[in-house]
C-alpha cells in the first residue's frame, strides 16, 4: 500500500504519494495550510481511480473532461503527467519519464495506491 507523506515547506505544506518501494509517484503543489493539503490528498483519492487519460503527445488528441490525467512532453522531451480535479486545478504531478510507457505506469500506480494510502506526517517518518 502506498503512503501520502505530508511535509512542511517554507510557505506551507505539500505531499508526495509514495509507492510500496518508497519511490515518489506524484507530488502536490504547496498548500497554505495543513487542512488544505489534506483536502488535496482527498481530491487525489477521489479523482485518480476513474480519471481518463488525455494524451497530449499525439496529434489531434481527444480532449477529456475534468477530472483527468494529462500526459504531455516537457521541454526536455520527457513524458510527464498531471492530475486535474473537477474544477481544472492541478492536484498532483509526476516526474519526467524517458518513455511514455513509464509515464502511463506512473498513472496506473497512482490509481492503485492513492485510494487506500495512509497519510503520514513528515518525510522522516517514511524512513
GUGUDREN-641549 format. One line per 3 residues: number of its first residue (from 1); their letters; for each residue x negated, y negated, z of N, C-alpha, C. Coordinates in steps of 0.02 Angstrom, whole numbers. Each point is the difference from the previous one (the first is absolute). Example, Ala and Ser with C-alpha at 12.3 -4.5 7.8 and 13.67 -1.06 7.14 Angstrom:
<pts>
1	as	-660 284 390 45 -59 0 -45 -60 0; 18 -53 -36 -42 -59 3 39 -55 37
</pts>
This chain:
<pts>
1	xxx	-42 59 0 42 -59 0 -44 -62 0; 20 -51 -36 -39 -61 -4 11 -44 61; -35 -57 0 5 -48 55 1 -70 -29
4	xxx	42 -42 29 -4 -72 -11 -43 -27 56; -57 -30 -17 -45 -28 50 5 -76 -4; 26 -29 54 7 -73 3 -62 -29 32
7	xxx	-28 -51 -31 -57 -34 29 11 -75 0; -34 -32 45 7 -72 6 -51 -33 -46; 23 -49 -38 -43 -40 -43 -6 -70 30
10	xxx	-42 -42 -29 -9 -67 27 66 -39 2; 42 11 -50 61 -40 -5 64 40 11; -6 60 28 61 40 12 -15 74 4
13	xxx	44 40 -30 -4 72 3 7 30 -70; -30 58 -9 6 36 -64 0 75 15; 21 39 -50 -2 73 9 -34 33 -59
16	xxx	-28 58 15 -25 46 -51 39 65 9; 22 29 -55 28 67 3 -56 48 -17; -13 46 46 -55 48 -9 29 70 -8
19	xxx	-30 38 -45 19 69 -11 -31 44 54; 15 64 -1 -27 48 49 -76 -1 3; -32 -12 -58 -73 0 -3 -30 -67 21
22	xxx	41 -44 28 -20 -67 25 -15 -50 -55; 11 19 -63 -9 -47 -56 57 -50 -1; -16 -63 -12 52 -52 -7 33 8 -68
25	xxx	66 6 0 36 8 -63 42 -62 -17; 11 -44 49 35 -62 -13 -16 -50 55; 0 -64 -19 -16 -54 45 54 -54 -6
28	xxx	14 -34 55 50 -53 -1 -32 -68 -7; 43 -49 -6 -21 -69 6 -12 -15 74; -19 -61 16 -6 -19 70 66 -32 21
31	xxx	28 26 54 63 -25 27 -15 -46 59; 42 -50 10 -11 -48 54 12 30 69; 45 49 5 15 29 65 -1 76 -4
34	xxx	-7 31 58 1 73 5 68 27 -22; 53 -34 19 68 22 -19 9 0 -76; -25 -52 -33 8 -2 -73 -44 53 -34
37	xxx	-57 16 30 -42 55 -25 37 66 5; 31 11 57 39 62 10 60 3 -48; 29 -57 -14 55 -2 -49 -26 18 -69
40	xxx	-61 -21 -16 -31 19 -64 -10 75 -5; -20 31 55 -8 73 2 67 34 -13; 52 -25 33 67 30 -10 22 -7 -73
43	xxx	-18 -56 -31 18 -10 -70 -36 50 -45; -64 14 15 -37 50 -38 32 69 10; 15 16 62 32 65 15 65 8 -39
46	xxx	39 -53 -3 66 3 -31 -5 1 -77; -44 -40 -28 -2 -10 -72 -45 48 -38; -55 23 29 -49 40 -36 27 66 -28
49	xxx	39 38 39 19 67 -24 38 0 -67; 42 -48 -11 43 0 -60 -18 -52 -52; -48 -43 15 -17 -55 -46 -27 28 -66
52	xxx	29 -22 -57 -26 22 -64 -67 -33 -15; -36 27 -49 -64 -27 -21 9 -39 -65; -22 -62 1 0 -42 -60 -73 -2 -23
55	xxx	-15 35 -55 -68 6 -25 -15 -58 -47; -32 -52 26 -14 -60 -38 -63 7 -43; -29 61 -1 -60 10 -40 17 24 -70
58	xxx	63 14 -13 21 22 -67 36 -56 -35; -6 -1 -66 33 -52 -39 76 9 4; 35 -55 1 74 0 3 27 43 57
61	xxx	-32 -7 59 22 40 57 72 -19 20; 34 49 29 68 -10 23 -1 -33 68; 32 -59 5 3 -34 65 50 35 45
64	xxx	-19 11 61 42 33 50 25 -53 49; 54 15 34 25 -46 51 -34 15 66; 2 -49 45 -31 8 66 45 43 44
67	xxx	-27 39 45 -71 8 15 -34 42 -54; -66 -10 -8 -37 38 -50 -75 -3 15; -35 49 -29 -72 -1 -3 -19 -29 -67
70	xxx	-45 -47 -1 -27 -26 -63 -71 26 -8; -13 32 -56 -68 24 -16 -27 -47 -52; -61 -25 11 -30 -48 -46 -76 9 -1
73	xxx	-32 -29 -50 -73 1 -4 -26 -68 23; -50 1 44 -28 -63 24 -54 -25 -48; -31 -55 18 -50 -31 -45 -61 44 -11
76	xxx	-14 44 48 -57 46 -6 18 63 -40; 64 5 -22 22 58 -38 21 59 43; 6 -11 66 22 53 44 76 -1 6
79	xxx	28 57 16 73 6 7 18 -13 73; 51 -40 10 23 -17 67 76 5 3; 27 2 61 72 -2 8 18 -48 55
82	xxx	61 -25 -4 29 -39 55 72 23 8; 21 4 61 69 19 16 38 -64 16; 54 -11 -36 42 -59 11 66 21 31
85	xxx	22 -40 48 64 12 34 58 -22 -44; 60 10 25 61 -21 -36 0 -73 -19; -30 -42 44 0 -72 -13 -58 -21 -45
88	xxx	-40 48 -25 -55 -16 -45 -65 -16 35; 0 -1 66 -62 -14 38 -45 61 -2; -65 -11 -5 -49 54 2 -7 22 73
91	xxx	11 64 14 -5 25 68 -60 45 12; -31 25 -54 -60 40 7 -37 2 -67; -66 5 3 -41 5 -60 -49 57 8
94	xxx	-23 27 -56 -49 53 1 -68 -25 -23; -50 43 9 -67 -15 -22 -5 8 -76; -57 -16 -28 -11 10 -72 -21 72 -14
97	xxx	28 28 -52 -16 69 -21 -29 -2 -70; -50 41 -12 -30 3 -68 48 31 -50; 40 48 22 47 34 -44 72 -12 23
100	xxx	45 -5 -48 70 -11 16 28 58 41; -24 61 -12 23 58 38 -14 -10 75; -56 -28 17 -16 -13 70 47 -50 31
103	xxx	18 -51 -38 47 -50 22 69 32 12; 21 42 -45 65 34 7 -1 47 61; -57 32 12 -7 43 59 6 -42 64
106	xxx	-27 -61 -1 6 -45 57 73 -17 15; 38 -12 -52 72 -14 8 35 61 30; -15 59 -25 31 61 27 -19 10 73
109	xxx	-61 -17 17 -23 7 69 40 -47 46; 14 -60 -23 41 -46 39 70 28 9; 29 24 -54 67 29 4 3 57 51
112	xxx	-53 40 1 -3 58 45 -14 -21 72; -45 -46 11 -23 -17 67 40 -54 36; 25 -49 -36 31 -59 32 62 16 43
115	xxx	47 41 -24 62 7 38 -9 23 73; -47 45 13 -8 28 67 -65 -21 34; -36 -47 -30 -64 -20 28 9 -35 67
118	xxx	-41 19 48 3 -34 65 -32 -68 -6; 17 -44 47 -29 -67 2 -49 -2 57; -62 -21 -14 -51 -5 51 -28 -71 -2
121	xxx	-15 -25 59 -31 -67 5 -76 5 -6; -30 -46 -36 -72 -8 -2 -35 58 -35; -41 -17 -48 -35 50 -40 -44 45 43
124	xxx	-24 -24 57 -43 41 44 38 61 27; 66 -6 4 40 56 26 2 58 -50; -24 -13 -61 3 51 -53 -64 42 -2
127	x	-49 -17 40 -65 35 -3 4 73 18
</pts>
